[in-house]
Amino acid sequence: MEGVKKVVLLTGASGFVGRSLLKSLAKTDNYYLRGCARNIDSVECNDVQLIAVGDMDGETQWNGIAQGVDVVVHAAARVHVMNDTSADPLAEFRKVNVAGTLNLARQAAACGVKRFIFISSIKVNGEATLLGTPFRADDVPAPVDPYGVSKLEAELELLALSKSTGMEVVIIRPVLVYGPGVKANFHSMIAFLAKGLPIPLPFASVNNKRSLVSLDNLVDLIETCIVHPAAANQIFLVSDGDDISTPELMRKVAYSVGSKVFLIQFPVMVLTWLATLLGKQSVATRLFGSLQVDISKNYSLLGWVPPVSLEASLKKTADAYLESKPE
């Protein structure tokens, strides 16, 4: 019925994506919002019911929290961990990403939740693509690492649950997400380039393409999937829709932070060999390899195109870094 507010339950409300989504949803008058996280002390958002649920696993009780909810957006996860030292990394990922997800979904279905949106990962598709041959949403999954395997297992369980309960499931697989407040390697790159050091970097020979997605564009697609009827029981890949090479990315970020980057020609095969020798093969894959996604399905089914350009998103991210950097 038009004008009736939806009740939306968001998990991972304290995370990088969750915070941004919660703030965006709260700006409208279309939703009653419940934000859940392990700890909500760091979450600041008006007109949102915030609920601390501790660790989200197969034992978490959701019945009281999920009652009366129309849509669940499940953004909480055990995220990809570089140099994971767990004795059994896959088992650790499964506790949260599979058992925790299915526990929430089953209780949500029992409470009458109509739609369950699962924030998955492009790692379900795989780690790399051939240049000009992007991943598509209907490709056969080929996860390589335990994180990607756990996300695929959760997807399959959710789709099976949808068939048995009638609860609609929407799966979104983002590529690398960046935006104001981004951490990890993307933050390190910005911080390094912002120093403006006159150090020549051996990346000019890299001829690759990477798909990225800004927080603004990912949040916009999630919001579209909350309400769009055609999103039901579909899988979507998401990016900014404008792929970029490693040299191009460095130049654009350097320009945005007011620096220059000096790139020189150097054989990529040698760079890859050196990285492998140093145990940094995964880093080499991200720097020198391609990972592209085709998001045409998003437009054909939902009429969705990324509302913010790659260049504008990179500048917004760089500006936020400069504003937060200590003098």
Residue pairs with C-beta under 8 A, 6 or more apart in sequence:
5 29
5 30
5 31
5 32
6 30
6 31
6 32
6 70
6 71
6 226
6 227
7 31
7 32
7 33
7 34
7 68
7 69
7 70
7 71
8 25
8 31
8 32
8 33
8 34
8 69
8 70
8 71
8 72
8 73
8 226
9 34
9 36
9 65
9 66
9 69
9 71
9 72
9 73
9 108
9 113
10 18
10 21
10 22
10 25
10 33
10 34
10 35
10 36
10 72
10 73
10 75
11 18
11 36
11 37
11 53
11 56
11 72
11 73
11 74
11 75
11 76
11 104
12 18
12 36
12 37
12 74
12 75
12 76
12 77
12 119
13 19
13 22
13 35
13 36
13 37
13 40
13 43
13 45
13 48
13 50
13 75
14 37
14 38
14 39
14 40
14 42
14 43
15 37
15 75
15 76
16 177
16 179
16 181
16 182
16 183
16 215
17 75
17 119
17 174
17 177
17 215
17 218
17 219
18 35
18 37
18 75
18 76
19 43
19 45
20 179
20 215
20 216
20 219
21 73
21 75
21 219
21 222
21 223
22 33
22 35
22 43
22 45
22 48
23 45
24 219
24 223
25 31
25 33
25 223
26 33
26 45
26 46
26 47
26 48
32 49
33 45
33 47
33 48
33 49
34 48
34 49
34 50
34 51
34 65
34 69
35 43
35 45
35 48
35 49
35 50
35 51
36 50
36 51
36 52
36 53
36 56
36 65
36 76
37 43
37 50
37 52
37 53
37 76
38 52
38 53
38 54
38 55
38 56
38 76
39 52
40 50
40 51
40 52
43 50
51 65
53 60
53 62
53 65
54 60
55 96
56 76
56 96
56 100
56 104
57 95
57 96
57 99
57 100
57 103
58 95
58 99
58 100
58 102
58 103
59 103
60 100
60 103
60 104
61 107
62 103
62 104
62 107
62 108
62 111
63 107
63 110
63 111
66 72
66 104
66 107
66 108
66 111
66 113
67 111
68 111
69 108
69 111
69 113
70 113
70 114
70 115
71 113
71 114
71 115
71 116
71 117
71 226
72 104
72 105
72 108
72 113
72 115
72 116
72 117
73 117
73 119
73 222
73 226
74 101
74 104
74 105
74 116
74 117
74 118
74 119
75 119
76 96
76 100
77 96
77 97
77 119
77 151
78 92
78 93
78 95
78 96
78 97
78 147
78 150
79 147
80 121
80 123
80 145
80 147
81 89
81 147
82 184
82 282
84 92
84 146
86 92
89 146
89 147
90 146
90 149
90 150
92 146
93 146
93 147
93 149
93 150
94 150
94 153
97 147
97 150
97 151
97 153
97 154
98 150
98 153
98 154
98 157
101 118
101 154
101 157
101 158
102 154
102 157
102 158
102 161
105 116
105 157
105 158
105 161
105 167
105 169
106 161
108 116
108 167
109 116
109 161
109 165
109 166
109 167
113 167
114 167
114 168
115 167
115 168
115 169
115 170
115 226
115 231
115 232
116 158
116 162
116 167
116 168
116 169
116 170
117 169
117 170
117 171
117 172
117 222
117 225
117 226
118 154
118 155
118 158
118 169
118 170
118 171
118 172
119 172
119 174
119 222
120 151
120 152
120 154
120 155
120 171
120 172
120 173
120 174
121 147
121 148
121 151
121 173
121 174
122 135
122 173
122 174
122 175
122 211
122 237
122 291
122 293
123 143
123 144
123 145
123 147
123 148
123 151
124 141
124 143
124 148
124 151
124 152
124 155
124 173
125 135
125 139
125 141
125 142
125 143
125 173
125 237
125 293
126 135
126 141
126 142
126 143
126 144
126 148
127 144
127 145
127 148
127 285
127 289
127 291
128 285
128 289
128 290
128 291
129 135
129 290
129 291
129 292
130 290
131 207
131 208
131 209
131 290
131 292
132 209
132 292
133 292
134 211
134 292
134 293
134 294
135 237
135 291
135 292
135 293
135 294
136 237
136 293
136 294
136 297
137 173
137 234
137 235
137 236
137 237
137 294
137 297
138 235
138 297
141 152
141 155
143 149
143 151
143 152
155 171
155 235
158 169
158 171
159 169
159 171
159 233
161 167
161 169
162 168
162 169
162 233
168 231
168 232
168 233
169 232
169 233
170 225
170 231
170 232
170 233
170 234
170 236
171 234
171 235
171 236
172 218
172 221
172 222
172 225
172 235
172 236
172 238
173 235
173 236
173 237
173 238
174 213
174 218
174 238
174 239
175 210
175 211
175 212
175 213
175 237
175 238
175 239
175 291
175 293
176 186
176 210
176 211
176 212
176 213
177 212
177 213
177 214
177 215
177 218
178 186
178 212
178 213
178 214
178 215
178 313
178 314
178 317
179 214
179 215
179 216
179 313
179 316
179 317
179 320
180 215
180 316
180 317
180 319
180 320
180 321
181 320
181 324
182 190
182 317
185 286
186 317
187 321
189 249
189 250
189 253
190 253
190 257
190 317
190 318
190 321
191 321
193 250
193 253
193 254
193 257
193 259
193 261
194 257
194 258
194 259
194 318
194 321
194 322
194 325
195 259
196 258
196 259
196 260
198 262
199 262
200 262
200 263
200 264
201 250
201 261
201 262
201 263
201 264
202 263
202 264
202 265
202 266
202 271
203 246
203 247
203 250
203 263
203 266
203 287
204 247
204 263
204 264
204 265
204 266
205 265
205 266
205 267
205 268
206 245
206 246
206 247
206 268
206 287
206 288
207 245
207 268
208 245
208 246
208 288
208 289
208 290
209 243
209 244
209 245
209 290
209 292
210 243
210 244
210 245
210 246
210 249
210 286
210 290
210 291
210 292
211 239
211 240
211 243
211 291
211 292
211 293
212 239
212 240
212 244
212 249
212 310
213 238
213 239
213 240
213 306
214 240
214 306
214 308
214 310
214 313
214 316
214 317
215 313
216 307
216 308
216 313
216 316
217 238
217 239
217 240
217 306
217 307
217 308
217 313
218 238
220 304
220 306
220 307
220 308
221 236
221 238
221 298
221 304
224 231
224 302
224 304
225 231
225 236
225 302
228 302
230 301
230 302
231 301
231 302
234 297
234 301
236 295
236 297
236 298
236 302
237 293
237 294
237 295
237 297
237 298
238 293
238 295
238 298
239 293
239 295
239 306
240 306
240 308
240 309
240 310
240 313
241 295
241 305
241 306
241 310
242 306
242 309
242 310
243 292
244 252
244 310
246 287
246 288
247 263
249 314
250 261
250 263
251 261
251 263
252 311
252 314
253 314
253 318
254 260
254 261
256 314
256 315
256 317
256 318
256 319
257 318
257 321
257 322
258 322
268 288
271 284
271 287
271 288
272 284
272 288
275 281
275 283
275 284
275 287
276 284
295 306
298 304
298 305
299 305
308 316
